[in-house]
């Protein structure tokens, strides 16, 4: 296995991008994105196009930079001291690192779901209603009620919680909490939903429900999911990108990456030869 | 290729390949023995050959079981997945080869007392030797992961097709010459057809090896020279 080690070599090799004629129009586009934590470079010149209305999976061993890159897309890295992002990321053609861009508005357009479900310590209703209210998406109580119901329905949670909307969100099961977080993310009508290992804390049944939800949501949203479960990436995504040691190694249609990867590193990783 | 982090995974993949090789060895032997029994009118060899097919069936089940277990347990990906799928496909081709050879052995028993069959069986012997070589080469290409060699086998199958067509014509002639030739000729015709089918299974295996090594299915159409399906019987012309 020829592991690439130096930054120069990393830059020199460049990713293998498998063309996909069926790919939807591009929603998020990254060019030459590098991320530094202080002096340490965590991500090297990542360039990738992410299509709308489909699921793109980021895979790779721990510390490969996939979560770092995911967090660039809604500027979550801004909140980390000493973190510096260079290069261009555009959402619908607009530079998201533009100084005039409102970060709060960006994060409404690019929602995020985390590894551990993190509902607000408030009622189920409030968990969903909070975002639309602060973004002024509902003019009155009835409109807000409707957003809450639609979001919970989209997240497949409505029938389970409609009779206990006033109960705390933290009192639900882990899987329900995660779907509540997804409902909360879609309540503000985002364009992109970022998911950072959304199922790693869930049991197989709850995982299946979240995967089913992802499958339904892809009809309307651009979803990017970071996952350590290769099976999950293979199941839910249409495109897969493999990261290793801070570089994007290979990206392309999921079936291609999992049946016939071109790069030896991708192959060795997905077949369990290193990790 | 680099080894897996889990070493028992590598052990299972190796076991699968060894079983295929062993099964292939048995299939080769059954084919050679069956044709020999046919040529030498050797009933004892024929009976042994018929019984030897059991071992091939047993190996196929073993391979299938291990492959299914590996899919359930390891969820193989990429080259590993192709390795497991190829084992399932190749073992099923080899099992068919075993069955077809066994059928030839049965026909050897059926025509052992027919003296007229000797000359006609010569062509079948030649055909069988080519089929054996095809089988041997394709199994070697599996062990060596040699796509070029597999492709050679794939291209050479038309030789067998052409031979089958000529044997078909020859046997038709015997049958028209003398109705007493019909029994053995029919048996030999089936034997020739079986060998032709064995050749087809060898090319199937070659296609599987191509997929196994390259990750892409072979889409090209295979050159075919089996014209027997289009061969009319040349009955003597009558006046009316």
Boltz contact constraints between the chains, C-beta under 6 A:
constraints:
  - contact:
      token1: [A, 1]
      token2: [B, 2]
      max_distance: 6.0
  - contact:
      token1: [A, 231]
      token2: [B, 75]
      max_distance: 6.0
  - contact:
      token1: [A, 258]
      token2: [B, 77]
      max_distance: 6.0
  - contact:
      token1: [A, 260]
      token2: [B, 215]
      max_distance: 6.0
  - contact:
      token1: [A, 261]
      token2: [B, 78]
      max_distance: 6.0
  - contact:
      token1: [A, 267]
      token2: [B, 78]
      max_distance: 6.0
  - contact:
      token1: [A, 268]
      token2: [B, 2]
      max_distance: 6.0
  - contact:
      token1: [A, 270]
      token2: [B, 77]
      max_distance: 6.0
  - contact:
      token1: [A, 270]
      token2: [B, 78]
      max_distance: 6.0
  - contact:
      token1: [A, 271]
      token2: [B, 77]
      max_distance: 6.0
  - contact:
      token1: [A, 271]
      token2: [B, 78]
      max_distance: 6.0
  - contact:
      token1: [A, 271]
      token2: [B, 80]
      max_distance: 6.0
  - contact:
      token1: [A, 272]
      token2: [B, 4]
      max_distance: 6.0
  - contact:
      token1: [A, 272]
      token2: [B, 5]
      max_distance: 6.0
  - contact:
      token1: [A, 273]
      token2: [B, 2]
      max_distance: 6.0
  - contact:
      token1: [A, 273]
      token2: [B, 4]
      max_distance: 6.0
